[in-house]
Amino acid sequence: MHRASRLDKVPPYLFAEIRRKVAEAKARGIDVLTLGIGDPDQPTPDHIIDELCRSVRDETDPDRHRYGGDCPVAAFPEAVAEWYDRRFGVALDPKAEVCTLLGSKEGIAHLAWAMIDSGDVTLVPEPGYTVYYTGTVFAGGTCHWMPLVKENAFLPDLAAIPRDVLKAAKLLWLCYPNNPTTAVAPKEFFESAVKLAHDHDLLLCHDLAYGENSYDGYQAPSILEVDGAKEVAIEFNSLSKPFNMTGWRLAFAVGNPPAVEALTLLKDNVDSGVLRAIQFAGVQALSGPQDCLTELNGLYRRRRDLVVETLNQLGWALEKPKATFYLWCPLPDGHTSSIEFAALLLDKAGVVVTPGIGYGPHGEGYFRISLTYPDDRIEEALDRIRDALG
């Protein structure tokens, strides 16, 4: 039996490799502290859990255990549209401009299947979320890499994309606030990206998964705030990060109606939708009390400050990011390989960080720390790093 050759085109999934290395270290008797994966440690807020329990036990709803795609909750896309209006001042048609997703990861991957033909090009930021690449490859397309470098504030140089590449390109991916670099983008950059999409018949795809995890008065914009964006752009958002719902798998794509329609058609043929009770809980998350988000961001801000101040005492010169719950840290002097540095921390300190090379070649020279771990574990990890680096 031979597996499909498309699987040979992608490296092992980064976090699966991290899990494997952690398991090996634990088997050697190492007490491992991980700061590697961005999976919130805090519980889902009570009012969201209460709505899940209410709806799954609601005997007046005969469809509560049926396929969520066949029996969708109309109130969820309506809540998405109302939330976009409140948060961004963007008007959405919940019937034509909102697609409910089983998490944004599957939506991002499936969009390529809906839009990319063999030989088509996707413009992909690098370092970046690996699913932009793998979705394209699985759909038979190819990627043109757009380097994200410190000298350009980790924004892609759109003017540097060759004309022949633009002619072959179908999709342009952006992600701000950015994973993994934590960079944020000014509205002027979004305006230039929208113009590029108009000029070259591109579908502009924006990943806004970290838009609600922001600090110090910063609020991330939606790309759909730009005039004319809805004509060329689709935006992905998720309840995972702001409401601690990573395992619930609930997200949405909004914007350009033909792109939303294509993604919906693809999904109709490959999945059966989100459980109704989870959709009802999503309505409560978007429409209910938002003070939980303020408290959560306060927690991440405190952790951010602790890690930045500690590492700066050890010789780094980190700035405090305005958004995401990550830190994108350059390797210390004397180290050139992010994989070797991550291995050193695992072996000498029992601490897991994510090597930057895992997000692409321009991620080399960096490692990523996640703030989604209990305070005491972060503090212990920092103590161990201090001891390991002398």
Residue, then its C-alpha position, 0 to 999 in steps of 0.5 A: m500500500h502506498r500513500a498519496s505523494r502529496l503527503d511527501k510534499v509537507p514536513p511533519y506537522l510542527f506541533a506533532e514533532i514537539r509532542r513527540k520530543v516532549a514524550e521522548a524527554k519525559a521517557r528519559g525522566i525529564d520533568v518537562l515544562t512546555l511553553g511551546i503551543g498556543d493552547p489557552d490554559q484558562p477554562t471556557p467562561d461559565h456563561i458559555i458552558d451553561e449555554l452549551c449544557r442548556s442547549v444540549r439538554d433542551e428537549t424542545d429542540p428535536d435537532r439538538h443531536r443531529y448534524g449541525g450542517d443539516c440543522p444549522v443555528a441561524a442565530f450563530p451567523e446572525a451573532v457573527a454579523e452583529w459582533y462585526d458591526r459592533r466591533f469593527g463597524v462592518a456590515l455583513d449579510p449573515k446568509a451570504e457573507v458568513c460561513t460557520l467553520l469547525g475551527s479556522k484551521e479547517g477553513i483555511a485548509h479547505l479554502a485552498w481546495a475551493m479556490i486553487d487548481s493545479g498549478d495555481v499560486t498562493l502568496v504565503p507569508e513566511p515565517g507563518y502558520t503552516v496550514y497556508y502552505t499545506g492547504t495549497v499543496f494538498a490542493g495541487g497549487t504552489c506557494h510563493w513565499m513573502p519574507l517577513v523580516k524585522e527590518n520591514a516590521f514583519l510585513p511582506d514587501l508587496a511591491a517585491i512580488p514579481r509580476d509573473v508571479l502575480k499573474a499566476a497567483k490566486l490567493l494572498w494570505l495575511c495574518y495580523p496580529n501575526n503568528p508567530t512574529t506578534a507583529v501588527a499591521p497598520k490600516e495603510f498596509f491593509e489598504s495597499a493589500v486590498k489595492l493589490a488584490h483589486d489590481h491582480d484579481l486576487l482573493l485576499c485571505h486574512d487570518l484574524a485569529y488573534g485579533e481580540n488578544s491585544y494589550d495597552g490600548y491597542q485594538a486590531p482592525s479587520i481588513l474588511e474595514v478597508d473600502g472595497a475590501k469585501e469585493v476581494a477579501i475573506e477573513f477568518n476568525s475564531l472563538s478559540k483564542p478569545f474565549n478559551m474554546t480551542g477544543w470546541r472547534l468553532a470559527f467563521a469566515v466572513g466577507n466576499p460572497p463568492a468566496v464564502e459560497a465556494l467555501t460553504l459548497l466545499k464544506d457541504n461535501v466534506d463535513s457535517g457541520v458544528l453540533r448545534a449546542i456548540q453553535f448556541a454556545g457560540v452565540q452566547a460567547l459573541s453576544g453575552p458578557q465580554d468582561c471575561l475577555t478583559e480579564l483574560n487579556g489582563l492575565y496574558r499582559r501580566r505574563r507577557d511583562l514577566v517573560v519580557e522583563t526576565l529575558n531582558q535581564l538575561g541579555w535580550a532586548l525584547e519589546k512588549p508585543k501589542a497583541t497575540f499571546y506569544l513572544w518572538c525572541p531572537l536567539p541569544d549570542g553564540h547560537t545560530s540554529s533555532i532547532e539546536f537552541a530549542a534542543l539545548l533548553l529541553d535537554k539542560a532545562g527541561v523547557v520546551v520552546t518552539p524553534g522559529i525554523g518550523y515556521g519557515p526559513h526566515g524564522e531561523g534565528y528566532f524561537r517562540i514562547s507561548l503565554t498560555y501556561p499557568d503562572d507558576r509553570i512560566e516562572e519555573a521555566l524562566d528560572r530553569i532558562r536562567d540556570a541553563l544559560g548561566 
